[in-house]
Structure formats: structure tokens, C-alpha cells
Amino acid sequence: EFDHVFGTDATSANIFHHHGEFERWVRAVAQGHHGALLVLGETGSGKTHTMQGGVAAMDGLLPRSVRLLLGLWLSSKKFLTVGMIRSGCKQV
């Protein structure tokens, strides 16, 4: 069962702001919860572009998430500990 499936016309901004779900997920990670995001699709379907993006106006989910995390950290004035931020690609 999936929470949501986005169509081919969805942008990274659409996905990031969809009902605030992604932002809530990033905020939960900032509070210490574990999280994982799976992006599935055929070769050439735009998975990497969705995650990394292109030029600044078309940032992917990773740059948007990092900006939100850093903004949360800066506004909290708390000490930041990063265990691991990992991005990878596996070919099956």
C-alpha cells in the first residue's frame, strides 16, 4: 500500500509540498526519528532529477530537505549532531 503515487507531470515542488506530508517527515527526522524515502521507476524516468534537481529554481527533494533541516537547526539554536546523511543509487 502506498501513501501516494505522483504522475509524470509532478514537480519536486509538488511532491515536497503535497499536503505538507514531506515537510512533516523532514521535521520528524530533525526530531530524531528514522526515515527513508524510496523513489522507484524505470531507467530514465526522472528518479535522480526528482531527488537532486537541476538549476536552483528546480531543486530536488534532497536540497529542499537539507535547507529545511538547516533552517530548523538555525532557528532552534541547538547543537547539531549528524550521524549520517546518505544518498545512494542501486541498480537492480
HTML snippet that shows the backbone in 3Dmol.js (N, CA, C, O; Angstrom):
<script src="https://3Dmol.org/build/3Dmol-min.js"></script>
<div id="view" style="width:600px;height:400px;position:relative"></div>
<script>
const pdb = `
ATOM      1  N   GLU A   1       0.849  -1.173   0.000  1.00  0.00           N
ATOM      2  CA  GLU A   1       0.000   0.000   0.000  1.00  0.00           C
ATOM      3  C   GLU A   1       0.895   1.237   0.000  1.00  0.00           C
ATOM      4  O   GLU A   1       1.863   1.310   0.758  1.00  0.00           O
ATOM      5  N   PHE A   2       0.573   2.196  -0.841  1.00  0.00           N
ATOM      6  CA  PHE A   2       1.335   3.431  -0.961  1.00  0.00           C
ATOM      7  C   PHE A   2       0.520   4.588  -0.388  1.00  0.00           C
ATOM      8  O   PHE A   2      -0.709   4.595  -0.463  1.00  0.00           O
ATOM      9  N   ASP A   3       1.222   5.565   0.186  1.00  0.00           N
ATOM     10  CA  ASP A   3       0.551   6.775   0.656  1.00  0.00           C
ATOM     11  C   ASP A   3       0.077   7.614  -0.519  1.00  0.00           C
ATOM     12  O   ASP A   3      -1.011   8.189  -0.493  1.00  0.00           O
ATOM     13  N   HIS A   4       0.913   7.675  -1.551  1.00  0.00           N
ATOM     14  CA  HIS A   4       0.556   8.478  -2.717  1.00  0.00           C
ATOM     15  C   HIS A   4       1.460   8.094  -3.888  1.00  0.00           C
ATOM     16  O   HIS A   4       2.632   7.767  -3.701  1.00  0.00           O
ATOM     17  N   VAL A   5       0.909   8.138  -5.071  1.00  0.00           N
ATOM     18  CA  VAL A   5       1.680   7.934  -6.291  1.00  0.00           C
ATOM     19  C   VAL A   5       1.527   9.193  -7.131  1.00  0.00           C
ATOM     20  O   VAL A   5       0.410   9.617  -7.425  1.00  0.00           O
ATOM     21  N   PHE A   6       2.647   9.786  -7.513  1.00  0.00           N
ATOM     22  CA  PHE A   6       2.623  11.017  -8.284  1.00  0.00           C
ATOM     23  C   PHE A   6       2.705  10.708  -9.771  1.00  0.00           C
ATOM     24  O   PHE A   6       3.379   9.762 -10.180  1.00  0.00           O
ATOM     25  N   GLY A   7       2.028  11.496 -10.564  1.00  0.00           N
ATOM     26  CA  GLY A   7       2.026  11.318 -12.008  1.00  0.00           C
ATOM     27  C   GLY A   7       3.271  11.880 -12.653  1.00  0.00           C
ATOM     28  O   GLY A   7       4.135  12.444 -11.982  1.00  0.00           O
ATOM     29  N   THR A   8       3.354  11.723 -13.955  1.00  0.00           N
ATOM     30  CA  THR A   8       4.531  12.162 -14.701  1.00  0.00           C
ATOM     31  C   THR A   8       4.662  13.679 -14.754  1.00  0.00           C
ATOM     32  O   THR A   8       5.740  14.192 -15.053  1.00  0.00           O
ATOM     33  N   ASP A   9       3.593  14.399 -14.474  1.00  0.00           N
ATOM     34  CA  ASP A   9       3.645  15.868 -14.525  1.00  0.00           C
ATOM     35  C   ASP A   9       3.995  16.490 -13.172  1.00  0.00           C
ATOM     36  O   ASP A   9       4.068  17.714 -13.064  1.00  0.00           O
ATOM     37  N   ALA A  10       4.212  15.673 -12.140  1.00  0.00           N
ATOM     38  CA  ALA A  10       4.517  16.190 -10.805  1.00  0.00           C
ATOM     39  C   ALA A  10       5.927  16.777 -10.779  1.00  0.00           C
ATOM     40  O   ALA A  10       6.856  16.199 -11.343  1.00  0.00           O
ATOM     41  N   THR A  11       6.078  17.918 -10.128  1.00  0.00           N
ATOM     42  CA  THR A  11       7.385  18.532  -9.950  1.00  0.00           C
ATOM     43  C   THR A  11       7.897  18.223  -8.547  1.00  0.00           C
ATOM     44  O   THR A  11       7.143  17.763  -7.689  1.00  0.00           O
ATOM     45  N   SER A  12       9.171  18.477  -8.324  1.00  0.00           N
ATOM     46  CA  SER A  12       9.733  18.278  -6.987  1.00  0.00           C
ATOM     47  C   SER A  12       9.017  19.165  -5.975  1.00  0.00           C
ATOM     48  O   SER A  12       8.799  18.759  -4.833  1.00  0.00           O
ATOM     49  N   ALA A  13       8.652  20.373  -6.392  1.00  0.00           N
ATOM     50  CA  ALA A  13       7.911  21.277  -5.504  1.00  0.00           C
ATOM     51  C   ALA A  13       6.547  20.685  -5.159  1.00  0.00           C
ATOM     52  O   ALA A  13       6.125  20.746  -4.004  1.00  0.00           O
ATOM     53  N   ASN A  14       5.842  20.105  -6.156  1.00  0.00           N
ATOM     54  CA  ASN A  14       4.550  19.452  -5.883  1.00  0.00           C
ATOM     55  C   ASN A  14       4.707  18.357  -4.842  1.00  0.00           C
ATOM     56  O   ASN A  14       3.914  18.256  -3.906  1.00  0.00           O
ATOM     57  N   ILE A  15       5.731  17.542  -5.014  1.00  0.00           N
ATOM     58  CA  ILE A  15       5.950  16.415  -4.103  1.00  0.00           C
ATOM     59  C   ILE A  15       6.311  16.922  -2.714  1.00  0.00           C
ATOM     60  O   ILE A  15       5.783  16.430  -1.717  1.00  0.00           O
ATOM     61  N   PHE A  16       7.212  17.908  -2.643  1.00  0.00           N
ATOM     62  CA  PHE A  16       7.665  18.415  -1.354  1.00  0.00           C
ATOM     63  C   PHE A  16       6.526  19.052  -0.562  1.00  0.00           C
ATOM     64  O   PHE A  16       6.463  18.914   0.659  1.00  0.00           O
ATOM     65  N   HIS A  17       5.629  19.746  -1.253  1.00  0.00           N
ATOM     66  CA  HIS A  17       4.567  20.482  -0.564  1.00  0.00           C
ATOM     67  C   HIS A  17       3.224  19.745  -0.542  1.00  0.00           C
ATOM     68  O   HIS A  17       2.237  20.300  -0.060  1.00  0.00           O
ATOM     69  N   HIS A  18       3.162  18.518  -1.049  1.00  0.00           N
ATOM     70  CA  HIS A  18       1.916  17.759  -1.120  1.00  0.00           C
ATOM     71  C   HIS A  18       1.324  17.551   0.280  1.00  0.00           C
ATOM     72  O   HIS A  18       1.824  16.731   1.050  1.00  0.00           O
ATOM     73  N   HIS A  19       0.290  18.271   0.600  1.00  0.00           N
ATOM     74  CA  HIS A  19      -0.422  18.183   1.893  1.00  0.00           C
ATOM     75  C   HIS A  19       0.514  18.310   3.092  1.00  0.00           C
ATOM     76  O   HIS A  19       0.154  17.903   4.196  1.00  0.00           O
ATOM     77  N   GLY A  20       1.699  18.862   2.895  1.00  0.00           N
ATOM     78  CA  GLY A  20       2.641  19.039   3.995  1.00  0.00           C
ATOM     79  C   GLY A  20       3.258  17.754   4.504  1.00  0.00           C
ATOM     80  O   GLY A  20       3.973  17.767   5.506  1.00  0.00           O
ATOM     81  N   GLU A  21       2.992  16.630   3.824  1.00  0.00           N
ATOM     82  CA  GLU A  21       3.474  15.331   4.306  1.00  0.00           C
ATOM     83  C   GLU A  21       4.997  15.239   4.309  1.00  0.00           C
ATOM     84  O   GLU A  21       5.591  14.775   5.282  1.00  0.00           O
ATOM     85  N   PHE A  22       5.620  15.674   3.236  1.00  0.00           N
ATOM     86  CA  PHE A  22       7.077  15.564   3.157  1.00  0.00           C
ATOM     87  C   PHE A  22       7.739  16.456   4.192  1.00  0.00           C
ATOM     88  O   PHE A  22       8.715  16.059   4.829  1.00  0.00           O
ATOM     89  N   GLU A  23       7.209  17.665   4.360  1.00  0.00           N
ATOM     90  CA  GLU A  23       7.770  18.568   5.367  1.00  0.00           C
ATOM     91  C   GLU A  23       7.621  17.977   6.769  1.00  0.00           C
ATOM     92  O   GLU A  23       8.539  18.081   7.583  1.00  0.00           O
ATOM     93  N   ARG A  24       6.473  17.357   7.059  1.00  0.00           N
ATOM     94  CA  ARG A  24       6.291  16.700   8.364  1.00  0.00           C
ATOM     95  C   ARG A  24       7.309  15.584   8.549  1.00  0.00           C
ATOM     96  O   ARG A  24       7.836  15.390   9.645  1.00  0.00           O
ATOM     97  N   TRP A  25       7.581  14.853   7.475  1.00  0.00           N
ATOM     98  CA  TRP A  25       8.553  13.764   7.524  1.00  0.00           C
ATOM     99  C   TRP A  25       9.950  14.314   7.832  1.00  0.00           C
ATOM    100  O   TRP A  25      10.665  13.760   8.667  1.00  0.00           O
ATOM    101  N   VAL A  26      10.337  15.400   7.161  1.00  0.00           N
ATOM    102  CA  VAL A  26      11.643  16.012   7.406  1.00  0.00           C
ATOM    103  C   VAL A  26      11.726  16.531   8.838  1.00  0.00           C
ATOM    104  O   VAL A  26      12.755  16.376   9.496  1.00  0.00           O
ATOM    105  N   ARG A  27      10.651  17.146   9.323  1.00  0.00           N
ATOM    106  CA  ARG A  27      10.634  17.640  10.702  1.00  0.00           C
ATOM    107  C   ARG A  27      10.756  16.489  11.703  1.00  0.00           C
ATOM    108  O   ARG A  27      11.408  16.640  12.737  1.00  0.00           O
ATOM    109  N   ALA A  28      10.144  15.356  11.413  1.00  0.00           N
ATOM    110  CA  ALA A  28      10.246  14.186  12.293  1.00  0.00           C
ATOM    111  C   ALA A  28      11.685  13.673  12.326  1.00  0.00           C
ATOM    112  O   ALA A  28      12.186  13.291  13.383  1.00  0.00           O
ATOM    113  N   VAL A  29      12.343  13.664  11.179  1.00  0.00           N
ATOM    114  CA  VAL A  29      13.755  13.265  11.120  1.00  0.00           C
ATOM    115  C   VAL A  29      14.592  14.230  11.953  1.00  0.00           C
ATOM    116  O   VAL A  29      15.510  13.811  12.658  1.00  0.00           O
ATOM    117  N   ALA A  30      14.278  15.515  11.873  1.00  0.00           N
ATOM    118  CA  ALA A  30      15.012  16.522  12.653  1.00  0.00           C
ATOM    119  C   ALA A  30      14.834  16.300  14.151  1.00  0.00           C
ATOM    120  O   ALA A  30      15.691  16.695  14.942  1.00  0.00           O
ATOM    121  N   GLN A  31      13.739  15.677  14.543  1.00  0.00           N
ATOM    122  CA  GLN A  31      13.475  15.404  15.963  1.00  0.00           C
ATOM    123  C   GLN A  31      14.070  14.072  16.413  1.00  0.00           C
ATOM    124  O   GLN A  31      13.908  13.670  17.566  1.00  0.00           O
ATOM    125  N   GLY A  32      14.761  13.389  15.495  1.00  0.00           N
ATOM    126  CA  GLY A  32      15.442  12.159  15.876  1.00  0.00           C
ATOM    127  C   GLY A  32      14.807  10.877  15.375  1.00  0.00           C
ATOM    128  O   GLY A  32      15.324   9.791  15.636  1.00  0.00           O
ATOM    129  N   HIS A  33      13.700  10.982  14.662  1.00  0.00           N
ATOM    130  CA  HIS A  33      13.072   9.781  14.118  1.00  0.00           C
ATOM    131  C   HIS A  33      13.826   9.318  12.873  1.00  0.00           C
ATOM    132  O   HIS A  33      14.444  10.122  12.174  1.00  0.00           O
ATOM    133  N   HIS A  34      13.769   8.034  12.610  1.00  0.00           N
ATOM    134  CA  HIS A  34      14.397   7.496  11.405  1.00  0.00           C
ATOM    135  C   HIS A  34      13.433   7.666  10.242  1.00  0.00           C
ATOM    136  O   HIS A  34      12.216   7.651  10.423  1.00  0.00           O
ATOM    137  N   GLY A  35      13.979   7.826   9.066  1.00  0.00           N
ATOM    138  CA  GLY A  35      13.126   7.978   7.896  1.00  0.00           C
ATOM    139  C   GLY A  35      13.817   7.463   6.657  1.00  0.00           C
ATOM    140  O   GLY A  35      15.044   7.464   6.563  1.00  0.00           O
ATOM    141  N   ALA A  36      13.024   7.031   5.719  1.00  0.00           N
ATOM    142  CA  ALA A  36      13.560   6.577   4.433  1.00  0.00           C
ATOM    143  C   ALA A  36      12.584   6.979   3.346  1.00  0.00           C
ATOM    144  O   ALA A  36      11.369   6.960   3.539  1.00  0.00           O
ATOM    145  N   LEU A  37      13.127   7.337   2.222  1.00  0.00           N
ATOM    146  CA  LEU A  37      12.318   7.702   1.071  1.00  0.00           C
ATOM    147  C   LEU A  37      12.741   6.821  -0.085  1.00  0.00           C
ATOM    148  O   LEU A  37      13.917   6.782  -0.446  1.00  0.00           O
ATOM    149  N   LEU A  38      11.804   6.126  -0.657  1.00  0.00           N
ATOM    150  CA  LEU A  38      12.097   5.269  -1.801  1.00  0.00           C
ATOM    151  C   LEU A  38      11.541   5.915  -3.058  1.00  0.00           C
ATOM    152  O   LEU A  38      10.376   6.311  -3.107  1.00  0.00           O
ATOM    153  N   VAL A  39      12.377   6.015  -4.058  1.00  0.00           N
ATOM    154  CA  VAL A  39      11.961   6.558  -5.349  1.00  0.00           C
ATOM    155  C   VAL A  39      12.152   5.436  -6.354  1.00  0.00           C
ATOM    156  O   VAL A  39      13.275   5.011  -6.628  1.00  0.00           O
ATOM    157  N   LEU A  40      11.052   4.969  -6.892  1.00  0.00           N
ATOM    158  CA  LEU A  40      11.098   3.834  -7.809  1.00  0.00           C
ATOM    159  C   LEU A  40      10.664   4.249  -9.198  1.00  0.00           C
ATOM    160  O   LEU A  40       9.809   5.121  -9.356  1.00  0.00           O
ATOM    161  N   GLY A  41      11.241   3.635 -10.187  1.00  0.00           N
ATOM    162  CA  GLY A  41      10.850   3.903 -11.560  1.00  0.00           C
ATOM    163  C   GLY A  41      11.815   3.288 -12.544  1.00  0.00           C
ATOM    164  O   GLY A  41      12.904   2.840 -12.186  1.00  0.00           O
ATOM    165  N   GLU A  42      11.399   3.278 -13.767  1.00  0.00           N
ATOM    166  CA  GLU A  42      12.234   2.721 -14.827  1.00  0.00           C
ATOM    167  C   GLU A  42      13.431   3.618 -15.094  1.00  0.00           C
ATOM    168  O   GLU A  42      13.445   4.785 -14.704  1.00  0.00           O
ATOM    169  N   THR A  43      14.433   3.064 -15.760  1.00  0.00           N
ATOM    170  CA  THR A  43      15.597   3.834 -16.174  1.00  0.00           C
ATOM    171  C   THR A  43      15.140   5.019 -17.022  1.00  0.00           C
ATOM    172  O   THR A  43      14.352   4.870 -17.956  1.00  0.00           O
ATOM    173  N   GLY A  44      15.652   6.194 -16.675  1.00  0.00           N
ATOM    174  CA  GLY A  44      15.314   7.393 -17.436  1.00  0.00           C
ATOM    175  C   GLY A  44      13.991   8.028 -17.068  1.00  0.00           C
ATOM    176  O   GLY A  44      13.534   8.940 -17.758  1.00  0.00           O
ATOM    177  N   SER A  45      13.354   7.562 -15.980  1.00  0.00           N
ATOM    178  CA  SER A  45      12.036   8.101 -15.625  1.00  0.00           C
ATOM    179  C   SER A  45      12.100   9.353 -14.755  1.00  0.00           C
ATOM    180  O   SER A  45      11.067   9.966 -14.487  1.00  0.00           O
ATOM    181  N   GLY A  46      13.308   9.747 -14.304  1.00  0.00           N
ATOM    182  CA  GLY A  46      13.441  11.001 -13.560  1.00  0.00           C
ATOM    183  C   GLY A  46      13.677  10.862 -12.077  1.00  0.00           C
ATOM    184  O   GLY A  46      13.501  11.832 -11.340  1.00  0.00           O
ATOM    185  N   LYS A  47      14.068   9.695 -11.611  1.00  0.00           N
ATOM    186  CA  LYS A  47      14.299   9.494 -10.179  1.00  0.00           C
ATOM    187  C   LYS A  47      15.402  10.407  -9.648  1.00  0.00           C
ATOM    188  O   LYS A  47      15.223  11.080  -8.633  1.00  0.00           O
ATOM    189  N   THR A  48      16.536  10.425 -10.335  1.00  0.00           N
ATOM    190  CA  THR A  48      17.663  11.251  -9.894  1.00  0.00           C
ATOM    191  C   THR A  48      17.297  12.723  -9.964  1.00  0.00           C
ATOM    192  O   THR A  48      17.626  13.483  -9.053  1.00  0.00           O
ATOM    193  N   HIS A  49      16.630  13.134 -11.013  1.00  0.00           N
ATOM    194  CA  HIS A  49      16.224  14.532 -11.145  1.00  0.00           C
ATOM    195  C   HIS A  49      15.254  14.913 -10.024  1.00  0.00           C
ATOM    196  O   HIS A  49      15.336  16.017  -9.486  1.00  0.00           O
ATOM    197  N   THR A  50      14.343  14.012  -9.672  1.00  0.00           N
ATOM    198  CA  THR A  50      13.406  14.284  -8.579  1.00  0.00           C
ATOM    199  C   THR A  50      14.148  14.475  -7.262  1.00  0.00           C
ATOM    200  O   THR A  50      13.801  15.355  -6.474  1.00  0.00           O
ATOM    201  N   MET A  51      15.156  13.663  -7.022  1.00  0.00           N
ATOM    202  CA  MET A  51      15.887  13.739  -5.757  1.00  0.00           C
ATOM    203  C   MET A  51      16.887  14.897  -5.735  1.00  0.00           C
ATOM    204  O   MET A  51      16.969  15.629  -4.749  1.00  0.00           O
ATOM    205  N   GLN A  52      17.648  15.061  -6.823  1.00  0.00           N
ATOM    206  CA  GLN A  52      18.709  16.071  -6.828  1.00  0.00           C
ATOM    207  C   GLN A  52      18.294  17.377  -7.479  1.00  0.00           C
ATOM    208  O   GLN A  52      18.740  18.445  -7.060  1.00  0.00           O
ATOM    209  N   GLY A  53      17.464  17.310  -8.478  1.00  0.00           N
ATOM    210  CA  GLY A  53      17.006  18.505  -9.166  1.00  0.00           C
ATOM    211  C   GLY A  53      17.966  18.967 -10.232  1.00  0.00           C
ATOM    212  O   GLY A  53      18.893  18.256 -10.621  1.00  0.00           O
ATOM    213  N   GLY A  54      17.723  20.175 -10.695  1.00  0.00           N
ATOM    214  CA  GLY A  54      18.553  20.768 -11.737  1.00  0.00           C
ATOM    215  C   GLY A  54      19.062  22.112 -11.281  1.00  0.00           C
ATOM    216  O   GLY A  54      19.791  22.203 -10.293  1.00  0.00           O
ATOM    217  N   VAL A  55      18.683  23.159 -11.992  1.00  0.00           N
ATOM    218  CA  VAL A  55      19.071  24.510 -11.603  1.00  0.00           C
ATOM    219  C   VAL A  55      18.303  24.908 -10.344  1.00  0.00           C
ATOM    220  O   VAL A  55      17.339  24.241  -9.968  1.00  0.00           O
ATOM    221  N   ALA A  56      18.725  25.992  -9.692  1.00  0.00           N
ATOM    222  CA  ALA A  56      18.182  26.384  -8.385  1.00  0.00           C
ATOM    223  C   ALA A  56      16.654  26.436  -8.328  1.00  0.00           C
ATOM    224  O   ALA A  56      16.056  26.040  -7.329  1.00  0.00           O
ATOM    225  N   ALA A  57      16.033  26.918  -9.386  1.00  0.00           N
ATOM    226  CA  ALA A  57      14.571  27.031  -9.371  1.00  0.00           C
ATOM    227  C   ALA A  57      13.894  25.665  -9.422  1.00  0.00           C
ATOM    228  O   ALA A  57      12.700  25.545  -9.145  1.00  0.00           O
ATOM    229  N   MET A  58      14.659  24.640  -9.777  1.00  0.00           N
ATOM    230  CA  MET A  58      14.104  23.295  -9.886  1.00  0.00           C
ATOM    231  C   MET A  58      14.801  22.341  -8.932  1.00  0.00           C
ATOM    232  O   MET A  58      15.073  21.195  -9.290  1.00  0.00           O
ATOM    233  N   ASP A  59      15.092  22.800  -7.722  1.00  0.00           N
ATOM    234  CA  ASP A  59      15.748  21.952  -6.733  1.00  0.00           C
ATOM    235  C   ASP A  59      14.949  20.675  -6.514  1.00  0.00           C
ATOM    236  O   ASP A  59      13.718  20.675  -6.556  1.00  0.00           O
ATOM    237  N   GLY A  60      15.671  19.593  -6.281  1.00  0.00           N
ATOM    238  CA  GLY A  60      15.041  18.317  -5.976  1.00  0.00           C
ATOM    239  C   GLY A  60      14.685  18.208  -4.503  1.00  0.00           C
ATOM    240  O   GLY A  60      14.784  19.175  -3.747  1.00  0.00           O
ATOM    241  N   LEU A  61      14.270  17.015  -4.113  1.00  0.00           N
ATOM    242  CA  LEU A  61      13.850  16.795  -2.728  1.00  0.00           C
ATOM    243  C   LEU A  61      15.010  16.881  -1.740  1.00  0.00           C
ATOM    244  O   LEU A  61      14.825  17.362  -0.622  1.00  0.00           O
ATOM    245  N   LEU A  62      16.199  16.426  -2.127  1.00  0.00           N
ATOM    246  CA  LEU A  62      17.337  16.482  -1.210  1.00  0.00           C
ATOM    247  C   LEU A  62      17.744  17.911  -0.862  1.00  0.00           C
ATOM    248  O   LEU A  62      17.856  18.219   0.325  1.00  0.00           O
ATOM    249  N   PRO A  63      17.975  18.810  -1.840  1.00  0.00           N
ATOM    250  CA  PRO A  63      18.327  20.183  -1.466  1.00  0.00           C
ATOM    251  C   PRO A  63      17.234  20.880  -0.660  1.00  0.00           C
ATOM    252  O   PRO A  63      17.531  21.639   0.262  1.00  0.00           O
ATOM    253  N   ARG A  64      15.976  20.626  -1.003  1.00  0.00           N
ATOM    254  CA  ARG A  64      14.872  21.236  -0.249  1.00  0.00           C
ATOM    255  C   ARG A  64      14.869  20.737   1.190  1.00  0.00           C
ATOM    256  O   ARG A  64      14.645  21.513   2.118  1.00  0.00           O
ATOM    257  N   SER A  65      15.117  19.439   1.377  1.00  0.00           N
ATOM    258  CA  SER A  65      15.133  18.850   2.719  1.00  0.00           C
ATOM    259  C   SER A  65      16.295  19.388   3.547  1.00  0.00           C
ATOM    260  O   SER A  65      16.125  19.724   4.719  1.00  0.00           O
ATOM    261  N   VAL A  66      17.471  19.469   2.940  1.00  0.00           N
ATOM    262  CA  VAL A  66      18.643  19.986   3.662  1.00  0.00           C
ATOM    263  C   VAL A  66      18.416  21.434   4.069  1.00  0.00           C
ATOM    264  O   VAL A  66      18.751  21.823   5.188  1.00  0.00           O
ATOM    265  N   ARG A  67      17.843  22.242   3.164  1.00  0.00           N
ATOM    266  CA  ARG A  67      17.543  23.644   3.504  1.00  0.00           C
ATOM    267  C   ARG A  67      16.572  23.721   4.681  1.00  0.00           C
ATOM    268  O   ARG A  67      16.753  24.536   5.585  1.00  0.00           O
ATOM    269  N   LEU A  68      15.546  22.875   4.669  1.00  0.00           N
ATOM    270  CA  LEU A  68      14.585  22.866   5.778  1.00  0.00           C
ATOM    271  C   LEU A  68      15.259  22.425   7.073  1.00  0.00           C
ATOM    272  O   LEU A  68      15.048  23.041   8.117  1.00  0.00           O
ATOM    273  N   LEU A  69      16.070  21.365   7.019  1.00  0.00           N
ATOM    274  CA  LEU A  69      16.767  20.889   8.217  1.00  0.00           C
ATOM    275  C   LEU A  69      17.699  21.959   8.779  1.00  0.00           C
ATOM    276  O   LEU A  69      17.719  22.185   9.989  1.00  0.00           O
ATOM    277  N   LEU A  70      18.460  22.611   7.924  1.00  0.00           N
ATOM    278  CA  LEU A  70      19.371  23.654   8.396  1.00  0.00           C
ATOM    279  C   LEU A  70      18.596  24.850   8.945  1.00  0.00           C
ATOM    280  O   LEU A  70      19.014  25.461   9.929  1.00  0.00           O
ATOM    281  N   GLY A  71      17.476  25.185   8.318  1.00  0.00           N
ATOM    282  CA  GLY A  71      16.637  26.267   8.837  1.00  0.00           C
ATOM    283  C   GLY A  71      16.081  25.945  10.213  1.00  0.00           C
ATOM    284  O   GLY A  71      16.046  26.804  11.094  1.00  0.00           O
ATOM    285  N   LEU A  72      15.646  24.700  10.396  1.00  0.00           N
ATOM    286  CA  LEU A  72      15.144  24.272  11.704  1.00  0.00           C
ATOM    287  C   LEU A  72      16.243  24.334  12.755  1.00  0.00           C
ATOM    288  O   LEU A  72      16.022  24.770  13.885  1.00  0.00           O
ATOM    289  N   TRP A  73      17.431  23.890  12.361  1.00  0.00           N
ATOM    290  CA  TRP A  73      18.554  23.909  13.288  1.00  0.00           C
ATOM    291  C   TRP A  73      18.934  25.338  13.662  1.00  0.00           C
ATOM    292  O   TRP A  73      19.134  25.638  14.839  1.00  0.00           O
ATOM    293  N   LEU A  74      19.033  26.212  12.676  1.00  0.00           N
ATOM    294  CA  LEU A  74      19.403  27.604  12.950  1.00  0.00           C
ATOM    295  C   LEU A  74      18.375  28.301  13.831  1.00  0.00           C
ATOM    296  O   LEU A  74      18.736  29.092  14.703  1.00  0.00           O
ATOM    297  N   SER A  75      17.098  28.012  13.607  1.00  0.00           N
ATOM    298  CA  SER A  75      16.064  28.659  14.410  1.00  0.00           C
ATOM    299  C   SER A  75      15.989  28.086  15.823  1.00  0.00           C
ATOM    300  O   SER A  75      15.515  28.761  16.736  1.00  0.00           O
ATOM    301  N   SER A  76      16.449  26.850  16.014  1.00  0.00           N
ATOM    302  CA  SER A  76      16.376  26.242  17.341  1.00  0.00           C
ATOM    303  C   SER A  76      17.554  26.624  18.223  1.00  0.00           C
ATOM    304  O   SER A  76      17.471  26.526  19.447  1.00  0.00           O
ATOM    305  N   LYS A  77      18.653  27.061  17.608  1.00  0.00           N
ATOM    306  CA  LYS A  77      19.871  27.434  18.329  1.00  0.00           C
ATOM    307  C   LYS A  77      20.390  26.283  19.202  1.00  0.00           C
ATOM    308  O   LYS A  77      20.996  26.511  20.249  1.00  0.00           O
ATOM    309  N   LYS A  78      20.145  25.056  18.757  1.00  0.00           N
ATOM    310  CA  LYS A  78      20.627  23.883  19.475  1.00  0.00           C
ATOM    311  C   LYS A  78      21.848  23.326  18.773  1.00  0.00           C
ATOM    312  O   LYS A  78      22.121  23.629  17.612  1.00  0.00           O
ATOM    313  N   PHE A  79      22.569  22.505  19.509  1.00  0.00           N
ATOM    314  CA  PHE A  79      23.732  21.841  18.950  1.00  0.00           C
ATOM    315  C   PHE A  79      23.259  20.783  17.959  1.00  0.00           C
ATOM    316  O   PHE A  79      22.318  20.041  18.238  1.00  0.00           O
ATOM    317  N   LEU A  80      23.903  20.716  16.820  1.00  0.00           N
ATOM    318  CA  LEU A  80      23.507  19.776  15.770  1.00  0.00           C
ATOM    319  C   LEU A  80      24.474  18.607  15.731  1.00  0.00           C
ATOM    320  O   LEU A  80      25.688  18.794  15.643  1.00  0.00           O
ATOM    321  N   THR A  81      23.931  17.406  15.796  1.00  0.00           N
ATOM    322  CA  THR A  81      24.719  16.199  15.639  1.00  0.00           C
ATOM    323  C   THR A  81      24.181  15.453  14.436  1.00  0.00           C
ATOM    324  O   THR A  81      22.998  15.120  14.372  1.00  0.00           O
ATOM    325  N   VAL A  82      25.047  15.200  13.499  1.00  0.00           N
ATOM    326  CA  VAL A  82      24.646  14.457  12.310  1.00  0.00           C
ATOM    327  C   VAL A  82      25.345  13.116  12.349  1.00  0.00           C
ATOM    328  O   VAL A  82      26.574  13.043  12.313  1.00  0.00           O
ATOM    329  N   GLY A  83      24.555  12.053  12.422  1.00  0.00           N
ATOM    330  CA  GLY A  83      25.127  10.723  12.412  1.00  0.00           C
ATOM    331  C   GLY A  83      25.503  10.313  11.008  1.00  0.00           C
ATOM    332  O   GLY A  83      26.628   9.880  10.758  1.00  0.00           O
ATOM    333  N   MET A  84      24.562  10.449  10.093  1.00  0.00           N
ATOM    334  CA  MET A  84      24.843  10.091   8.716  1.00  0.00           C
ATOM    335  C   MET A  84      23.756  10.641   7.823  1.00  0.00           C
ATOM    336  O   MET A  84      22.567  10.504   8.110  1.00  0.00           O
ATOM    337  N   ILE A  85      24.167  11.253   6.756  1.00  0.00           N
ATOM    338  CA  ILE A  85      23.246  11.599   5.681  1.00  0.00           C
ATOM    339  C   ILE A  85      23.760  10.830   4.485  1.00  0.00           C
ATOM    340  O   ILE A  85      24.909  10.994   4.075  1.00  0.00           O
ATOM    341  N   ARG A  86      22.912   9.997   3.933  1.00  0.00           N
ATOM    342  CA  ARG A  86      23.364   9.116   2.865  1.00  0.00           C
ATOM    343  C   ARG A  86      22.397   9.184   1.697  1.00  0.00           C
ATOM    344  O   ARG A  86      21.179   9.156   1.868  1.00  0.00           O
ATOM    345  N   SER A  87      22.959   9.271   0.535  1.00  0.00           N
ATOM    346  CA  SER A  87      22.181   9.231  -0.690  1.00  0.00           C
ATOM    347  C   SER A  87      22.841   8.214  -1.598  1.00  0.00           C
ATOM    348  O   SER A  87      24.058   8.231  -1.784  1.00  0.00           O
ATOM    349  N   GLY A  88      22.047   7.341  -2.153  1.00  0.00           N
ATOM    350  CA  GLY A  88      22.659   6.324  -2.985  1.00  0.00           C
ATOM    351  C   GLY A  88      21.724   5.864  -4.084  1.00  0.00           C
ATOM    352  O   GLY A  88      20.538   6.194  -4.098  1.00  0.00           O
ATOM    353  N   CYS A  89      22.273   5.112  -4.984  1.00  0.00           N
ATOM    354  CA  CYS A  89      21.516   4.581  -6.090  1.00  0.00           C
ATOM    355  C   CYS A  89      21.926   3.128  -6.285  1.00  0.00           C
ATOM    356  O   CYS A  89      23.114   2.833  -6.413  1.00  0.00           O
ATOM    357  N   LYS A  90      20.978   2.237  -6.308  1.00  0.00           N
ATOM    358  CA  LYS A  90      21.258   0.827  -6.543  1.00  0.00           C
ATOM    359  C   LYS A  90      20.541   0.379  -7.792  1.00  0.00           C
ATOM    360  O   LYS A  90      19.351   0.638  -7.974  1.00  0.00           O
ATOM    361  N   GLN A  91      21.265  -0.285  -8.634  1.00  0.00           N
ATOM    362  CA  GLN A  91      20.656  -0.829  -9.844  1.00  0.00           C
ATOM    363  C   GLN A  91      20.298  -2.268  -9.589  1.00  0.00           C
ATOM    364  O   GLN A  91      21.140  -3.058  -9.164  1.00  0.00           O
ATOM    365  N   VAL A  92      19.042  -2.618  -9.845  1.00  0.00           N
ATOM    366  CA  VAL A  92      18.572  -3.981  -9.586  1.00  0.00           C
ATOM    367  C   VAL A  92      18.426  -4.704 -10.902  1.00  0.00           C
ATOM    368  O   VAL A  92      18.040  -5.873 -10.924  1.00  0.00           O
TER     369      VAL A  92
END
`;
const viewer = $3Dmol.createViewer("view");
viewer.addModel(pdb, "pdb");
viewer.setStyle({}, {cartoon: {color: "spectrum"}});
viewer.zoomTo();
viewer.render();
</script>
